[in-house]
Amino acid sequence: MQNRRDFIKASGLISAATLLLSKNIFSQPLIDFTSKRPPIAERKFSSEAVEEVIKNMNAFLPNKELAWMFENCFPNTLDTTAFYEEVNGIPDTYVITGDIDAMWLRDSSAQVWPYVQLSAKDKKLQQLIIGVINRQVKCILKDSYANAFYKDENKVSEWKQTDITDMKPGIHERKWEIDSLCFPIRLAHGYWKITSDTSPFTSDWKESVRLTVQTFKEQQRKQGNGPYTFQRTTSWATDGVPLSGYGYPVKPVGLICSMFRPSDDATIFPFLVPDNFFATVVLKHAAEILNVVYKDAALANECNDLATEITKALQQFATIQHAQFGKIYAYEVNGFGSFNLMDDANNPSLLSMPYLDLVDVNDDVYKNTRAFVLSSENPFFFKGKIAEGIGGPHAGMDMIWPLSISMRALTSGDDKEITGCIKMLIASHAGTGFMHESFNKDDASQFTRKWFAWANTLFGELILHLQTTKPALLKSI
């Protein structure tokens, strides 16, 4: 069976301040800094704007290893995972995750997101992103509960034999995750804001938003459990949903149920807090587009009203009083008073909330929550000889995800913390020049997924962000 777990290779606290004290703490054998990019003729897509950024970064960075990693990682989505074509004159872009030939709605959005800021000056890049938006719309219209799709709409998934759910041809996996419907709206809205291009906003795009609202309301479970159910024949507990595939019960308080997390692991309590925050933001994004582009006040108001309802429920049910950290956000709740305190490396996470514009980085509850998730009180925060960071059940204990280290830096204003994160990321690539899904806290050569484009692109986004916001810091590493 092909999923993220199939690529696992069997092969003391390090604080940011400690990292600053020793330049050699992460020393590695001599590395040949020859580009790891595919030959030009074998690259799936090329962008003049992206190539210019790489050229400028190579000239800017004195740290040759860091420059090499940026050159490998930032274009990795375009080089290896983005398949662009025009179907009847309409842009269509199929984006795989890397070593799995399937398109996740979440991953594909995140993989191309750092290129959106460059698209205003690169028409070819604009077409690629429009193609992603168009394909995501097709996927959502096929099944708003599915998380991953094939390019071939007639292909039957291997999961068809093990999953008890309404599995249609063309669907790779049908795990219901709120963020699968949030990320495409974020991408479309972000692209529109940068380019002012309204060409992606077709009647199908509007229908995908209507279906998103319908799905969110079904999963508020005010009128029963709704149409979605999922079970899997597996020994992995986190791949199955209990109680006939509906999950543990919730009190219908206005929040949306998510049967799975962004990691594709099953939730414990179905009200996944970061995803519900994400829904409120993208519903407002959708309402803005519906008002300005479509002049559809009725559907826009429906989006805004739902966002308001979810926000009120989050204010009432999403926080708890922690004995050590004070008022913090829970990771999952059920509306009855039960909660799960943890964070997972995959986004949306509690750590990533300011990055996704879900809360202000200076919000007191967020600051308390951040302190919690970056401490030993978070059961999936790991500290070792190589690095410290957040992992999750998906890759197992002691496995840190580079996504979480990049996100820690992207949501930090502290120079020491950011520097420490960059040094840990450099230490984690194990001579490959790329980010991985996860690596062992004590041995970076024990990693999962050598080809995981989202982690590569997010790392590139971080370095590009720091070149703009903290150039002196970046040059000092």
C-alpha positions as CSV (number, residue, x, y, z in Angstrom):
1,M,0.0,0.0,0.0
2,Q,1.3,3.4,-0.9
3,N,1.0,6.1,1.8
4,R,3.4,8.2,3.8
5,R,4.3,5.4,6.1
6,D,5.6,3.3,3.2
7,F,8.6,5.5,2.9
8,I,10.0,5.2,6.4
9,K,13.7,4.1,6.1
10,A,15.1,1.7,8.6
11,S,18.5,2.9,8.0
12,G,20.0,16.6,25.8
13,L,18.2,19.7,25.1
14,I,19.7,21.8,22.3
15,S,18.4,25.3,22.8
16,A,18.8,28.2,20.4
17,A,21.2,29.8,22.7
18,T,23.4,26.7,22.9
19,L,23.4,26.6,19.1
20,L,24.8,30.1,19.0
21,L,27.7,29.2,21.2
22,S,29.1,26.5,19.0
23,K,29.6,26.8,15.3
24,N,30.8,23.1,15.2
25,I,28.0,21.5,17.1
26,F,26.4,20.3,13.9
27,S,29.6,19.7,11.9
28,Q,29.2,17.2,9.1
29,P,31.6,15.4,6.7
30,L,32.8,17.4,3.8
31,I,29.9,17.8,1.3
32,D,30.1,18.4,-2.4
33,F,27.9,21.4,-3.0
34,T,27.0,20.5,-6.5
35,S,23.4,21.2,-7.4
36,K,21.0,18.3,-6.7
37,R,18.4,19.7,-9.1
38,P,17.5,17.6,-12.1
39,P,19.1,18.6,-15.5
40,I,17.2,21.4,-17.1
41,A,15.7,19.2,-19.8
42,E,14.3,16.9,-17.1
43,R,12.7,19.6,-14.9
44,K,8.9,19.5,-14.9
45,F,8.4,23.3,-15.0
46,S,10.6,26.3,-15.0
47,S,10.0,29.9,-13.9
48,E,12.2,32.9,-14.7
49,A,11.2,34.6,-11.5
50,V,12.2,31.5,-9.4
51,E,15.5,31.2,-11.2
52,E,16.2,34.9,-10.5
53,V,15.5,34.4,-6.8
54,I,17.9,31.5,-6.7
55,K,20.6,33.4,-8.5
56,N,20.2,36.4,-6.1
57,M,20.2,34.1,-3.1
58,N,23.4,32.4,-4.1
59,A,25.1,35.7,-4.4
60,F,23.6,36.9,-1.1
61,L,24.4,34.0,1.2
62,P,28.0,33.6,2.5
63,N,27.1,30.2,3.9
64,K,27.7,27.9,0.9
65,E,25.9,25.0,2.5
66,L,22.8,27.1,3.2
67,A,22.9,28.5,-0.3
68,W,23.2,25.0,-1.8
69,M,20.2,23.8,0.3
70,F,18.1,26.8,-0.9
71,E,19.0,26.1,-4.5
72,N,18.0,22.4,-4.1
73,C,14.9,23.0,-2.0
74,F,13.1,26.2,-3.1
75,P,12.4,25.0,-6.7
76,N,11.9,21.4,-5.8
77,T,8.1,21.5,-6.3
78,L,8.5,23.0,-9.8
79,D,11.5,20.8,-10.7
80,T,10.0,17.5,-9.8
81,T,6.3,17.5,-8.8
82,A,4.3,20.0,-10.9
83,F,2.8,18.6,-14.2
84,Y,1.4,21.5,-16.2
85,E,-0.7,21.2,-19.3
86,E,-3.7,22.9,-21.0
87,V,-6.9,21.0,-21.4
88,N,-9.1,22.6,-24.0
89,G,-7.1,25.8,-23.6
90,I,-7.6,25.8,-19.8
91,P,-4.6,25.6,-17.4
92,D,-4.4,22.3,-15.5
93,T,-1.6,21.5,-13.0
94,Y,-1.3,18.2,-11.2
95,V,1.0,18.4,-8.2
96,I,2.3,15.2,-6.5
97,T,3.7,15.3,-3.0
98,G,7.0,13.8,-4.1
99,D,7.4,10.0,-3.7
100,I,3.7,9.4,-3.8
101,D,2.0,9.8,-7.1
102,A,-1.1,11.6,-5.8
103,M,-2.3,15.2,-5.3
104,W,-3.2,16.2,-1.8
105,L,-5.4,19.3,-1.7
106,R,-3.4,20.6,1.3
107,D,0.1,19.7,0.2
108,S,-0.4,21.0,-3.4
109,S,-1.6,24.3,-2.1
110,A,1.3,24.6,0.4
111,Q,3.9,23.5,-2.2
112,V,3.1,26.3,-4.6
113,W,2.3,29.0,-2.0
114,P,5.8,30.5,-1.9
115,Y,5.7,31.1,-5.6
116,V,2.5,33.1,-5.4
117,Q,4.5,36.2,-4.3
118,L,6.5,35.9,-7.5
119,S,3.6,35.4,-9.9
120,A,2.8,39.0,-10.6
121,K,6.0,39.3,-12.6
122,D,5.9,35.9,-14.2
123,K,3.0,35.1,-16.5
124,K,4.1,31.5,-17.0
125,L,4.1,31.0,-13.2
126,Q,0.6,32.5,-13.1
127,Q,-0.6,29.9,-15.5
128,L,0.9,27.1,-13.3
129,I,-0.9,28.4,-10.2
130,I,-4.2,28.9,-12.1
131,G,-3.8,25.3,-13.2
132,V,-3.5,24.2,-9.6
133,I,-6.6,26.1,-8.6
134,N,-8.5,24.6,-11.5
135,R,-7.5,21.1,-10.7
136,Q,-8.3,21.5,-7.0
137,V,-11.8,22.7,-8.0
138,K,-12.3,19.5,-10.1
139,C,-11.2,17.4,-7.1
140,I,-13.5,19.1,-4.7
141,L,-16.5,18.7,-7.1
142,K,-15.6,15.0,-7.4
143,D,-15.7,14.5,-3.6
144,S,-15.5,17.2,-1.0
145,Y,-14.6,14.6,1.7
146,A,-11.5,13.2,0.0
147,N,-8.0,14.5,0.7
148,A,-5.9,13.1,-2.1
149,F,-6.6,12.4,-5.8
150,Y,-5.0,10.9,-9.0
151,K,-4.5,12.6,-12.3
152,D,-6.2,9.7,-14.0
153,E,-9.9,10.2,-13.0
154,N,-10.6,6.5,-13.7
155,K,-7.7,5.1,-11.6
156,V,-8.9,2.9,-8.7
157,S,-7.0,3.3,-5.5
158,E,-5.2,0.4,-3.7
159,W,-7.0,1.7,-0.6
160,K,-10.3,0.6,-2.2
161,Q,-9.6,-2.9,-0.9
162,T,-9.1,-1.9,2.7
163,D,-11.2,1.3,3.2
164,I,-14.9,1.2,4.1
165,T,-16.1,4.5,2.6
166,D,-17.6,5.8,-0.6
167,M,-14.4,5.5,-2.7
168,K,-14.8,6.7,-6.3
169,P,-12.4,6.2,-9.1
170,G,-9.8,9.0,-9.3
171,I,-9.5,9.3,-5.5
172,H,-6.3,8.1,-3.9
173,E,-7.5,8.5,-0.3
174,R,-10.7,9.6,1.4
175,K,-9.8,11.0,4.8
176,W,-12.0,13.9,5.8
177,E,-9.8,16.8,6.9
178,I,-11.2,20.3,7.3
179,D,-8.0,21.8,6.0
180,S,-8.3,20.0,2.7
181,L,-11.1,22.5,1.8
182,C,-9.4,25.4,3.4
183,F,-6.0,25.4,1.6
184,P,-7.5,25.7,-1.9
185,I,-9.4,28.9,-0.9
186,R,-6.3,30.3,0.7
187,L,-4.4,29.7,-2.5
188,A,-7.0,31.2,-4.8
189,H,-7.4,34.3,-2.5
190,G,-3.7,34.8,-2.1
191,Y,-3.2,34.6,-5.9
192,W,-6.0,37.1,-6.5
193,K,-4.6,39.5,-4.1
194,I,-1.1,39.4,-5.6
195,T,-2.1,39.5,-9.3
196,S,-5.7,40.9,-9.4
197,D,-6.4,38.2,-11.9
198,T,-10.0,36.9,-11.7
199,S,-9.7,34.2,-14.4
200,P,-9.7,31.3,-11.9
201,F,-13.1,32.4,-10.6
202,T,-15.4,30.4,-12.8
203,S,-18.8,29.0,-12.1
204,D,-17.1,25.8,-11.0
205,W,-14.9,27.6,-8.4
206,K,-18.1,29.2,-7.0
207,E,-19.7,25.8,-6.9
208,S,-16.7,24.4,-5.0
209,V,-17.2,27.1,-2.3
210,R,-20.9,26.3,-2.1
211,L,-20.0,22.6,-1.6
212,T,-17.3,23.5,1.0
213,V,-19.9,25.4,3.0
214,Q,-22.3,22.5,2.7
215,T,-19.7,20.1,3.9
216,F,-18.7,22.2,6.8
217,K,-22.3,22.5,7.9
218,E,-22.8,18.7,7.6
219,Q,-19.8,18.2,9.8
220,Q,-21.1,20.6,12.5
221,R,-23.4,17.6,13.1
222,K,-26.5,19.5,14.2
223,Q,-28.7,17.1,12.2
224,G,-27.0,13.8,13.0
225,N,-23.6,12.5,11.9
226,G,-23.8,13.5,8.3
227,P,-23.0,11.4,5.2
228,Y,-19.3,10.7,5.8
229,T,-18.0,7.6,7.4
230,F,-14.5,5.9,7.2
231,Q,-13.0,2.7,8.4
232,R,-9.9,0.9,7.3
233,T,-8.6,-2.7,7.8
234,T,-5.2,-1.9,9.3
235,S,-3.0,-2.5,12.3
236,W,-2.3,1.3,12.5
237,A,-4.8,2.6,15.1
238,T,-4.3,6.2,13.7
239,D,-5.5,5.2,10.3
240,G,-9.0,4.1,11.4
241,V,-12.0,5.9,12.8
242,P,-13.9,4.4,15.7
243,L,-17.6,3.9,16.3
244,S,-18.6,2.7,12.8
245,G,-16.4,5.3,11.2
246,Y,-18.1,8.4,12.7
247,G,-15.5,9.0,15.4
248,Y,-16.1,9.7,19.1
249,P,-19.2,11.7,19.9
250,V,-19.3,15.5,20.0
251,K,-21.7,18.0,21.4
252,P,-23.0,20.1,18.4
253,V,-21.8,23.5,19.6
254,G,-21.0,25.1,16.2
255,L,-17.5,23.7,15.6
256,I,-16.7,21.4,12.6
257,C,-15.8,17.8,13.0
258,S,-12.6,16.6,11.3
259,M,-12.0,12.9,11.3
260,F,-8.3,13.3,10.4
261,R,-5.5,15.7,11.1
262,P,-3.3,17.4,8.6
263,S,-0.9,14.5,9.2
264,D,-3.6,12.1,7.9
265,D,-3.8,10.6,11.4
266,A,-7.2,10.2,13.0
267,T,-8.3,12.7,15.5
268,I,-9.0,11.7,19.1
269,F,-11.7,14.4,19.6
270,P,-13.2,15.5,16.3
271,F,-13.2,19.3,16.9
272,L,-9.7,19.9,15.6
273,V,-9.0,23.5,16.9
274,P,-6.3,24.7,14.4
275,D,-8.5,23.5,11.5
276,N,-11.6,25.2,12.8
277,F,-9.6,28.5,13.1
278,F,-8.5,28.0,9.6
279,A,-12.1,27.5,8.4
280,T,-13.1,30.9,9.9
281,V,-10.4,32.7,8.0
282,V,-10.9,31.1,4.6
283,L,-14.7,31.5,4.8
284,K,-14.1,35.2,5.1
285,H,-11.7,35.1,2.1
286,A,-14.3,33.3,0.1
287,A,-16.9,35.8,1.1
288,E,-14.7,38.6,-0.1
289,I,-14.3,37.0,-3.5
290,L,-18.0,36.2,-3.7
291,N,-18.9,39.9,-3.0
292,V,-16.3,41.5,-5.2
293,V,-16.0,39.1,-8.2
294,Y,-19.3,37.3,-8.3
295,K,-21.6,39.9,-6.7
296,D,-23.2,37.0,-4.8
297,A,-24.2,38.6,-1.5
298,A,-26.3,35.6,-0.4
299,L,-23.5,33.0,-0.6
300,A,-21.0,35.6,0.8
301,N,-23.3,36.2,3.8
302,E,-23.6,32.4,4.3
303,C,-19.8,32.2,4.5
304,N,-19.5,35.1,6.9
305,D,-22.3,33.8,9.1
306,L,-20.7,30.4,9.4
307,A,-17.3,32.0,10.2
308,T,-19.0,34.0,12.9
309,E,-20.7,31.0,14.4
310,I,-17.4,28.9,14.4
311,T,-15.5,31.9,16.0
312,K,-18.0,32.2,18.8
313,A,-17.7,28.4,19.5
314,L,-13.9,28.6,19.5
315,Q,-14.0,31.4,22.0
316,Q,-16.1,29.2,24.3
317,F,-14.6,25.8,23.8
318,A,-11.1,26.0,22.3
319,T,-9.1,27.1,25.4
320,I,-8.2,25.5,28.7
321,Q,-6.4,26.7,31.8
322,H,-3.0,25.0,32.0
323,A,-1.3,24.7,35.5
324,Q,2.1,25.7,34.1
325,F,1.4,27.9,31.0
326,G,-2.0,29.5,31.9
327,K,-4.7,29.9,29.3
328,I,-3.8,28.0,26.1
329,Y,-5.5,26.5,23.0
330,A,-6.2,22.8,23.1
331,Y,-5.4,20.8,20.0
332,E,-8.7,18.9,20.0
333,V,-11.9,19.2,21.9
334,N,-15.4,17.6,21.9
335,G,-17.7,20.2,23.2
336,F,-18.5,18.2,26.3
337,G,-15.4,19.5,28.2
338,S,-12.9,16.9,27.1
339,F,-9.7,18.1,25.4
340,N,-6.4,16.8,23.9
341,L,-3.2,18.8,24.8
342,M,-0.5,18.3,22.1
343,D,0.6,19.7,18.8
344,D,1.6,18.0,15.6
345,A,4.2,19.1,13.1
346,N,1.8,19.3,10.1
347,N,0.0,22.5,9.3
348,P,-2.4,23.8,10.4
349,S,-0.9,23.3,13.8
350,L,-1.2,25.4,17.0
351,L,2.4,26.6,16.3
352,S,1.5,27.7,12.7
353,M,-1.5,29.8,13.6
354,P,0.1,33.2,13.0
355,Y,1.7,32.0,9.8
356,L,-1.8,31.2,8.5
357,D,-3.2,34.5,9.8
358,L,-5.4,32.7,12.3
359,V,-4.3,34.6,15.3
360,D,-1.9,37.5,16.0
361,V,1.6,36.4,16.9
362,N,1.5,38.6,20.0
363,D,-1.9,37.2,21.2
364,D,-1.4,36.2,24.8
365,V,-3.1,32.9,24.5
366,Y,-1.0,32.1,21.4
367,K,2.2,33.0,23.3
368,N,1.2,30.7,26.1
369,T,0.3,28.0,23.7
370,R,3.6,28.4,21.8
371,A,5.5,28.0,25.1
372,F,3.5,24.8,25.8
373,V,4.0,23.1,22.3
374,L,7.7,23.8,22.4
375,S,8.1,22.2,25.8
376,S,8.3,18.7,27.2
377,E,4.6,19.1,28.2
378,N,3.8,18.5,24.5
379,P,4.1,14.7,24.2
380,F,5.3,15.1,20.6
381,F,8.1,17.6,21.2
382,F,11.4,15.8,21.0
383,K,14.9,16.9,22.1
384,G,18.1,15.1,21.0
385,K,21.7,15.4,20.0
386,I,20.9,16.8,16.6
387,A,17.9,19.0,17.1
388,E,14.7,19.7,19.0
389,G,11.3,20.1,17.4
390,I,7.8,18.8,17.0
391,G,6.8,15.5,15.4
392,G,3.7,13.4,15.7
393,P,2.2,9.9,15.7
394,H,2.5,9.6,11.9
395,A,6.3,9.0,11.9
396,G,6.6,7.8,15.5
397,M,8.4,8.8,18.6
398,D,11.7,10.7,18.6
399,M,11.1,11.7,14.9
400,I,11.3,15.5,14.4
401,W,9.7,17.0,11.3
402,P,11.6,19.8,9.6
403,L,8.2,21.4,8.8
404,S,7.9,22.2,12.5
405,I,11.4,23.7,12.7
406,S,10.8,25.9,9.7
407,M,7.4,26.9,11.1
408,R,9.0,27.7,14.5
409,A,11.4,30.2,12.7
410,L,8.6,31.6,10.5
411,T,6.5,32.5,13.6
412,S,9.4,33.8,15.7
413,G,10.8,37.3,16.1
414,D,13.7,36.2,18.3
415,D,17.0,36.3,16.4
416,K,18.6,33.6,18.7
417,E,15.7,31.2,18.2
418,I,15.6,31.8,14.4
419,T,19.4,31.2,14.1
420,G,19.0,28.0,16.1
421,C,16.3,26.8,13.8
422,I,18.3,27.4,10.7
423,K,21.3,25.5,12.2
424,M,19.1,22.6,13.1
425,L,17.7,22.5,9.6
426,I,21.2,22.5,8.2
427,A,22.0,19.6,10.5
428,S,19.0,17.6,9.5
429,H,19.6,17.1,5.8
430,A,22.1,14.2,6.3
431,G,24.2,15.2,3.4
432,T,21.3,15.1,0.9
433,G,20.8,18.8,0.5
434,F,17.0,18.4,1.0
435,M,14.5,18.5,3.8
436,H,12.8,15.2,4.8
437,E,9.5,14.3,6.3
438,S,11.1,13.5,9.6
439,F,14.5,12.6,11.1
440,N,15.6,11.0,14.4
441,K,16.4,13.5,17.1
442,D,19.8,11.8,17.6
443,D,20.7,10.7,14.1
444,A,19.7,12.7,11.0
445,S,20.7,9.8,8.7
446,Q,17.6,8.0,10.1
447,F,14.9,9.9,8.2
448,T,11.6,9.2,6.4
449,R,10.8,10.3,2.8
450,K,13.8,11.5,0.9
451,W,11.5,13.3,-1.6
452,F,8.9,15.4,0.3
453,A,8.4,18.6,-1.7
454,W,6.3,20.5,0.9
455,A,9.1,20.4,3.4
456,N,11.6,21.6,0.8
457,T,9.4,24.5,-0.4
458,L,8.6,25.7,3.1
459,F,12.3,25.7,3.9
460,G,12.9,27.8,0.8
461,E,10.0,30.1,1.8
462,L,11.7,30.6,5.3
463,I,15.1,31.6,3.8
464,L,13.4,34.0,1.3
465,H,11.4,35.5,4.1
466,L,14.5,36.1,6.2
467,Q,16.4,37.6,3.3
468,T,13.7,40.3,3.3
469,T,13.0,40.7,7.0
470,K,16.3,39.8,8.7
471,P,19.1,40.0,6.1
472,A,21.9,40.6,8.6
473,L,20.9,37.6,10.6
474,L,20.8,35.4,7.5
475,K,24.3,36.5,6.5
476,S,25.6,35.8,10.0
477,I,24.8,32.1,9.9
